[in-house]
Amino acid sequence: MIESDFKLDTLGYFCPMPIIMTSKKIKELVPGQVLEVASDDEGIKKDMPAWCETTGHEWVGLEEADENSVHVYKAYVKKAGG
């Protein structure tokens, strides 16, 4: 299980909204903090690592789980900088 400092719920939103919401939220974090982004959009599996590569933030990993009969993807991003 990956540890996170903050959680962002993007369930019910589809591309590109989870990335847009992540972009806004990550600005509130300090460098080194990890953001967990919960999504039910399978596209996040490739979109989030690509976004990290573009923005310089660190792609930490992805976990998948079934919660309340919904398949949830949890993407973890570490804020760059310092």
Secondary structure, DSSP 4 states (H G I P E B T S, - for coil): ----SEEEE-TT--TTHHHHHHHHHHTTSPTT-EEEEEES-TTHHHHHHHHHHHH--EEEEEEEEEETTEEEEEEEEEPP--
